[in-house]
């Protein structure tokens, strides 16, 4: 207790030594953070389709059977998230609060990760503090966690920390942290081309994929102790790539390239789309051999990886663009010319979210196909920035 009192005395003393303007900024920042929390708590009891038919049955199952329930095939999510559901099921709150508290907590973890990344590029000034507030008040962050109860913020947080590890030259740690992200959600794969780019560009951490695989195996292994087979665990990821309930949709409520394709063979286009997206990923990896980049340009490459892959992949849901939206916000603080892109993406994604929340009854005022064109423009201007702000490598000298 004595140490706690002493800690607060030191903090109070530091606060009192600040100038009036700095005191005002500290107060505004603190109030903003608490306001962000208040908004989330106000939405925490809202129930959605996904909560009613998926999340609630999952946490109820774990509440009744404990960790032994991990041995059952009752969910299409991997063990780490289900373990978190089991942990919060012991809290003295209603089920919906338990579920959403996980995502809300990670909202603030994500904001801290963004603070670190922006602070790396801009250690002086207020940008890193404003970035925290921006993330906490980003519409899709609020909607995804406290309204929808989804967990996209979890794997996104780890991807942000993985990128921060890259910035600090900790390449194996970057791979390991990404392994944690992948253990939570398959959509972490959108960051894999960037990590491979990083490995070849820096010519380090060639064992990174093995490290990531080891982390995934370690975090996914607990259900095996309760009777679940390895095939069942792998099937968690495989099942996420299949059309849900047999509904053959190339694009859901998402602003992707497939909003322009209709009346075609679903499986033929699906296969072609996966191959093309794979080529896009390989193109991102190949950048490691073609040019030399500054860290700001590398940030743009990471953003393209996270945005272009889901844009060109079929069967993408609106929230699968979540991680790219966060990197667009980060980029807006690091490279101010891209502020418009972060804002545009938020407007687009918020409209698609509303379409989901209304069960498709309220379509965006701008058709999905036109919205997807805006996303394509964003991808283009980022690629142009990467090209304009990098130097060509003498490939002949490398070969010789």
C-alpha positions as CSV (number, residue, x, y, z in Angstrom):
1,X,0.0,0.0,0.0
2,X,2.9,2.3,0.8
3,X,4.4,1.8,-2.6
4,X,1.0,2.5,-4.3
5,X,0.7,5.8,-2.4
6,X,4.2,6.7,-3.3
7,X,3.6,6.0,-7.0
8,X,0.6,8.3,-7.1
9,X,2.5,11.0,-5.3
10,X,5.2,10.9,-7.9
11,X,2.7,11.0,-10.7
12,X,0.9,13.9,-9.1
13,X,4.1,15.7,-8.7
14,X,5.0,15.3,-12.3
15,X,1.5,16.4,-13.4
16,X,1.8,19.5,-11.2
17,X,5.1,20.4,-12.8
18,X,3.5,20.5,-16.3
19,X,2.6,23.7,-18.1
20,X,-1.0,24.7,-18.3
21,X,-1.3,23.6,-21.9
22,X,0.3,20.2,-21.2
23,X,-2.0,19.7,-18.2
24,X,-5.0,20.5,-20.5
25,X,-3.8,17.9,-23.0
26,X,-3.3,15.3,-20.3
27,X,-6.8,15.9,-19.0
28,X,-8.3,15.9,-22.6
29,X,-6.5,12.6,-23.4
30,X,-7.6,11.0,-20.1
31,X,-11.2,12.1,-20.7
32,X,-11.1,10.8,-24.3
33,X,-10.0,7.4,-23.1
34,X,-12.7,7.2,-20.5
35,X,-15.3,8.4,-23.0
36,X,-14.3,5.6,-25.4
37,X,-14.8,3.1,-22.6
38,X,-18.2,4.7,-21.7
39,X,-19.4,4.3,-25.3
40,X,-18.4,0.6,-25.3
41,X,-20.2,0.0,-22.0
42,X,-23.3,1.7,-23.3
43,X,-23.4,-0.8,-26.2
44,X,-22.3,-3.9,-24.3
45,X,-25.7,-5.4,-23.8
46,X,-26.8,-5.2,-27.5
47,X,-27.3,-8.7,-28.9
48,X,-26.6,-9.6,-32.5
49,X,-27.2,-12.7,-34.7
50,X,-23.6,-13.9,-34.2
51,X,-23.9,-13.6,-30.4
52,X,-27.2,-15.4,-30.2
53,X,-26.4,-18.3,-32.5
54,X,-22.7,-18.7,-32.1
55,X,-20.9,-16.9,-29.2
56,X,-23.6,-17.5,-26.5
57,X,-23.8,-21.3,-27.2
58,X,-20.0,-21.5,-27.2
59,X,-19.5,-19.8,-23.8
60,X,-22.5,-21.7,-22.3
61,X,-20.9,-25.0,-23.4
62,X,-17.6,-24.1,-21.8
63,X,-19.3,-22.8,-18.7
64,X,-21.1,-26.1,-18.2
65,X,-18.2,-28.5,-19.2
66,X,-15.2,-26.4,-18.3
67,X,-12.0,-26.9,-20.3
68,X,-13.0,-30.5,-21.0
69,X,-15.5,-29.0,-23.4
70,X,-12.6,-28.1,-25.7
71,X,-12.6,-31.8,-26.7
72,X,-16.0,-31.4,-28.3
73,X,-16.6,-30.0,-31.8
74,X,-19.0,-27.2,-30.9
75,X,-17.2,-24.2,-32.4
76,X,-15.4,-23.2,-35.6
77,X,-12.9,-21.1,-33.6
78,X,-9.5,-22.3,-32.4
79,X,-8.6,-23.1,-28.8
80,X,-7.0,-19.7,-27.7
81,X,-10.3,-17.8,-28.2
82,X,-12.3,-20.5,-26.6
83,X,-10.0,-20.6,-23.6
84,X,-10.6,-16.8,-23.2
85,X,-14.3,-17.5,-23.3
86,X,-13.9,-20.1,-20.6
87,X,-11.9,-17.6,-18.4
88,X,-14.5,-14.8,-18.7
89,X,-17.3,-17.3,-18.0
90,X,-16.2,-17.2,-14.4
91,X,-16.9,-13.5,-14.1
92,X,-20.0,-12.4,-12.1
93,X,-21.6,-10.8,-15.2
94,X,-24.2,-11.8,-17.8
95,X,-22.9,-13.9,-20.7
96,X,-23.1,-11.1,-23.2
97,X,-21.0,-8.9,-21.0
98,X,-18.5,-11.7,-20.5
99,X,-18.1,-12.1,-24.3
100,X,-17.8,-8.5,-25.1
101,X,-15.3,-7.7,-22.3
102,X,-12.7,-9.7,-24.1
103,X,-12.9,-7.6,-27.3
104,X,-13.3,-4.4,-25.4
105,X,-10.1,-5.1,-23.4
106,X,-8.3,-5.8,-26.6
107,X,-9.5,-2.5,-28.0
108,X,-7.2,-0.8,-25.5
109,X,-4.4,-3.3,-26.1
110,X,-4.7,-2.5,-29.8
111,X,-4.6,1.3,-29.1
112,X,-1.4,0.7,-27.1
113,X,0.1,-1.2,-30.0
114,X,-0.8,1.6,-32.4
115,X,0.8,4.1,-29.9
116,X,4.1,2.1,-30.1
117,X,4.1,2.0,-33.9
118,X,3.3,5.6,-34.4
119,X,5.7,6.5,-31.6
120,X,8.5,4.7,-33.5
121,X,8.0,6.9,-36.5
122,X,7.2,10.1,-34.6
123,X,8.8,9.9,-31.1
124,X,8.3,13.6,-30.5
125,X,5.1,15.5,-30.6
126,X,1.5,14.4,-29.9
127,X,0.9,12.2,-32.9
128,X,1.2,8.9,-30.9
129,X,-1.3,10.2,-28.3
130,X,-3.8,11.3,-30.9
131,X,-3.4,7.9,-32.6
132,X,-4.6,6.2,-29.4
133,X,-7.7,8.4,-29.4
134,X,-8.3,7.9,-33.1
135,X,-8.2,4.1,-32.8
136,X,-10.5,4.0,-29.8
137,X,-13.0,6.2,-31.6
138,X,-12.7,4.5,-35.0
139,X,-16.3,3.5,-35.9
140,X,-15.5,0.0,-37.0
141,X,-13.4,-0.7,-33.9
142,X,-16.4,0.4,-31.7
143,X,-18.9,-1.6,-33.8
144,X,-16.8,-4.7,-34.1
145,X,-16.1,-5.1,-30.4
146,X,-18.7,-3.6,-28.2
147,X,-21.7,-3.8,-30.6
148,X,-21.0,-6.9,-32.6
149,X,-18.9,-8.8,-30.0
150,X,-16.5,-10.1,-32.6
151,X,-12.8,-10.9,-31.9
152,X,-11.1,-9.4,-34.9
153,X,-9.4,-6.9,-32.6
154,X,-7.5,-9.8,-31.0
155,X,-5.6,-11.1,-33.9
156,X,-5.2,-7.5,-35.3
157,X,-3.6,-6.4,-32.0
158,X,-1.0,-9.2,-32.3
159,X,-0.4,-8.2,-36.0
160,X,0.3,-4.6,-34.9
161,X,2.7,-5.8,-32.2
162,X,4.3,-8.1,-34.8
163,X,4.9,-5.1,-37.1
164,X,6.3,-3.2,-34.1
165,X,8.8,-6.1,-33.5
166,X,9.8,-5.8,-37.1
167,X,10.5,-2.0,-36.7
168,X,12.7,-2.8,-33.7
169,X,14.7,-5.4,-35.7
170,X,13.2,-8.4,-33.7
171,X,12.3,-10.5,-36.7
172,X,11.9,-13.9,-35.0
173,X,9.8,-12.3,-32.4
174,X,7.7,-10.7,-35.2
175,X,7.1,-14.2,-36.6
176,X,6.3,-15.6,-33.1
177,X,3.8,-12.9,-32.4
178,X,2.2,-13.4,-35.7
179,X,1.9,-17.1,-34.8
180,X,-0.2,-16.0,-31.8
181,X,-2.4,-14.0,-34.2
182,X,-2.8,-17.0,-36.5
183,X,-3.8,-19.2,-33.6
184,X,-6.7,-16.9,-33.0
185,X,-7.9,-16.4,-36.6
186,X,-7.2,-17.6,-40.1
187,X,-7.5,-14.0,-41.5
188,X,-4.0,-13.4,-40.0
189,X,-2.8,-14.9,-43.3
190,X,-3.2,-11.6,-44.9
191,X,-0.1,-10.4,-43.1
192,X,2.0,-13.5,-44.1
193,X,3.2,-12.0,-47.4
194,X,4.6,-9.0,-45.5
195,X,6.4,-11.3,-43.1
196,X,8.0,-13.2,-45.9
197,X,8.9,-9.9,-47.6
198,X,10.5,-8.9,-44.3
199,X,12.5,-12.1,-44.0
200,X,13.9,-11.9,-47.6
201,X,14.4,-8.1,-47.5
202,X,16.4,-8.2,-44.2
203,X,17.9,-11.6,-45.0
204,X,17.2,-12.7,-41.5
205,X,14.8,-14.9,-39.5
206,X,14.6,-17.6,-42.2
207,X,13.4,-19.9,-39.4
208,X,10.6,-17.5,-38.7
209,X,7.8,-19.6,-40.4
210,X,8.9,-22.6,-38.2
211,X,8.8,-20.4,-35.1
212,X,5.3,-19.2,-36.0
213,X,4.2,-22.8,-36.7
214,X,5.5,-23.9,-33.3
215,X,3.6,-21.1,-31.6
216,X,0.4,-22.1,-33.4
217,X,0.8,-25.8,-32.5
218,X,1.5,-24.9,-28.8
219,X,-1.5,-22.7,-28.5
220,X,-3.8,-25.1,-30.3
221,X,-2.7,-28.3,-28.5
222,X,-4.8,-28.1,-25.3
223,X,-8.0,-29.7,-26.9
224,X,-5.9,-32.8,-27.7
225,X,-5.6,-33.5,-24.0
226,X,-9.4,-33.7,-23.9
227,X,-9.8,-36.1,-26.8
228,X,-9.9,-33.9,-29.8
229,X,-8.0,-35.2,-32.8
230,X,-5.3,-33.2,-34.7
231,X,-7.5,-33.5,-37.8
232,X,-10.4,-31.8,-36.0
233,X,-8.1,-28.9,-35.0
234,X,-6.9,-28.5,-38.6
235,X,-10.5,-28.7,-39.8
236,X,-11.3,-25.5,-37.7
237,X,-9.3,-23.5,-40.3
238,X,-10.4,-25.6,-43.3
239,X,-14.1,-25.1,-42.4
240,X,-13.7,-21.4,-42.3
241,X,-12.8,-21.4,-46.0
242,X,-16.0,-23.3,-47.0
243,X,-19.2,-21.6,-48.0
244,X,-21.2,-21.2,-44.8
245,X,-24.3,-23.4,-44.8
246,X,-23.7,-24.1,-48.5
247,X,-24.4,-20.5,-49.5
248,X,-22.4,-19.8,-52.6
249,X,-21.5,-16.1,-52.3
250,X,-18.4,-14.7,-54.0
251,X,-18.7,-11.5,-51.9
252,X,-20.8,-10.8,-48.8
253,X,-21.4,-7.3,-47.5
254,X,-17.8,-6.4,-48.4
255,X,-16.3,-3.9,-50.9
256,X,-14.2,-6.4,-52.8
257,X,-13.5,-7.1,-56.5
258,X,-16.2,-9.8,-56.6
259,X,-19.0,-7.2,-56.2
260,X,-18.5,-6.8,-60.0
261,X,-18.9,-10.5,-60.8
262,X,-22.3,-12.2,-61.0
263,X,-24.1,-15.1,-62.8
264,X,-21.0,-17.2,-63.0
265,X,-19.8,-20.6,-61.8
266,X,-19.1,-20.1,-58.1
267,X,-16.4,-22.7,-57.7
268,X,-14.6,-21.9,-60.9
269,X,-14.3,-18.2,-60.0
270,X,-13.5,-19.1,-56.4
271,X,-10.5,-21.2,-57.5
272,X,-9.4,-18.6,-60.0
273,X,-9.7,-15.9,-57.3
274,X,-7.7,-17.9,-54.8
275,X,-4.9,-18.4,-57.4
276,X,-4.9,-14.7,-58.3
277,X,-4.8,-13.6,-54.6
278,X,-1.9,-16.0,-54.2
279,X,-0.1,-14.2,-57.1
280,X,-0.8,-10.9,-55.4
281,X,0.8,-12.3,-52.2
282,X,3.8,-13.5,-54.1
283,X,4.1,-10.1,-55.8
284,X,4.3,-8.5,-52.3
285,X,7.0,-11.0,-51.3
286,X,9.0,-10.2,-54.5
287,X,9.3,-6.6,-53.6
288,X,12.0,-7.7,-51.2
289,X,14.3,-8.3,-54.2
290,X,13.4,-5.4,-56.4
291,X,13.9,-2.1,-54.5
292,X,15.2,-0.6,-51.2
293,X,12.7,1.0,-48.8
294,X,12.5,3.3,-45.9
295,X,10.4,2.2,-42.8
296,X,7.6,4.5,-43.9
297,X,7.5,2.7,-47.2
298,X,7.6,-0.6,-45.5
299,X,4.5,0.5,-43.5
300,X,2.8,1.1,-46.9
301,X,3.8,-2.4,-48.0
302,X,2.3,-4.0,-44.9
303,X,-0.9,-2.0,-45.5
304,X,-1.1,-3.2,-49.1
305,X,-0.7,-6.8,-48.0
306,X,-3.5,-6.5,-45.5
307,X,-5.8,-4.7,-47.9
308,X,-5.1,-6.2,-51.3
309,X,-5.3,-9.9,-50.3
310,X,-8.9,-9.7,-48.9
311,X,-9.9,-7.4,-51.8
312,X,-9.0,-10.0,-54.4
313,X,-10.1,-13.1,-52.4
314,X,-13.6,-14.5,-52.8
315,X,-16.0,-15.1,-49.9
316,X,-14.8,-12.1,-47.9
317,X,-17.0,-10.7,-45.2
318,X,-17.1,-7.0,-44.4
319,X,-15.1,-7.4,-41.1
320,X,-12.2,-9.2,-42.8
321,X,-10.9,-5.7,-43.9
322,X,-10.6,-4.8,-40.2
323,X,-6.8,-5.1,-39.9
324,X,-6.2,-3.1,-43.0
325,X,-8.4,-0.3,-41.6
326,X,-6.2,-0.1,-38.5
327,X,-3.0,0.1,-40.6
328,X,-4.7,2.8,-42.7
329,X,-5.2,4.8,-39.5
330,X,-1.6,4.2,-38.5
331,X,-0.4,5.3,-42.0
332,X,-2.6,8.5,-41.7
333,X,-0.5,9.5,-38.7
334,X,2.8,8.6,-40.1
335,X,2.2,9.7,-43.7
336,X,-0.5,12.5,-43.5
337,X,-1.2,12.5,-47.2
338,X,-3.1,9.2,-46.6
339,X,-5.6,10.7,-44.1
340,X,-8.3,10.7,-46.8
341,X,-7.8,6.9,-47.3
342,X,-8.3,6.1,-43.6
343,X,-11.5,8.2,-43.5
344,X,-12.8,6.8,-46.8
345,X,-12.3,3.3,-45.6
346,X,-14.1,4.0,-42.4
347,X,-17.1,5.4,-44.3
348,X,-17.2,2.4,-46.6
349,X,-16.8,-0.2,-43.9
350,X,-19.4,1.5,-41.6
351,X,-21.9,1.3,-44.4
352,X,-21.2,-2.4,-44.9
353,X,-21.5,-3.0,-41.2
354,X,-24.9,-1.4,-41.1
355,X,-26.0,-3.7,-44.0
356,X,-25.0,-6.6,-41.8
357,X,-26.7,-5.3,-38.7
358,X,-30.0,-4.8,-40.6
359,X,-29.8,-8.3,-42.2
360,X,-29.4,-6.8,-45.6
361,X,-32.5,-4.7,-45.3
362,X,-30.6,-1.4,-45.4
363,X,-28.2,-1.3,-48.3
364,X,-25.5,1.4,-48.6
365,X,-26.6,4.6,-50.5
366,X,-23.7,3.8,-52.8
367,X,-23.7,0.3,-54.4
368,X,-21.1,-2.2,-53.2
369,X,-19.5,-2.3,-56.7
370,X,-18.8,1.5,-56.6
371,X,-17.5,1.2,-53.0
372,X,-15.1,-1.5,-54.2
373,X,-13.7,0.9,-56.8
374,X,-12.7,3.3,-54.0
375,X,-10.9,0.5,-52.2
376,X,-9.1,-0.3,-55.5
377,X,-8.0,3.3,-55.8
378,X,-6.6,3.2,-52.2
379,X,-4.6,0.1,-53.1
380,X,-3.3,1.8,-56.2
381,X,-2.2,5.0,-54.5
382,X,-0.4,3.0,-51.9
383,X,1.4,1.0,-54.5
384,X,2.3,4.2,-56.3
385,X,3.7,5.6,-53.1
386,X,5.8,2.5,-52.6
387,X,7.2,2.8,-56.1
388,X,7.9,6.5,-55.8
389,X,9.5,6.3,-52.4
390,X,11.9,3.5,-53.0
391,X,15.1,2.9,-55.0
392,X,15.7,0.3,-57.6
393,X,18.1,-2.5,-56.8
394,X,20.8,-3.4,-59.3
395,X,19.7,-7.0,-60.0
396,X,22.7,-7.7,-62.2
397,X,25.1,-6.9,-59.4
398,X,23.2,-9.2,-57.1
399,X,23.3,-12.1,-59.7
400,X,27.0,-11.5,-60.3
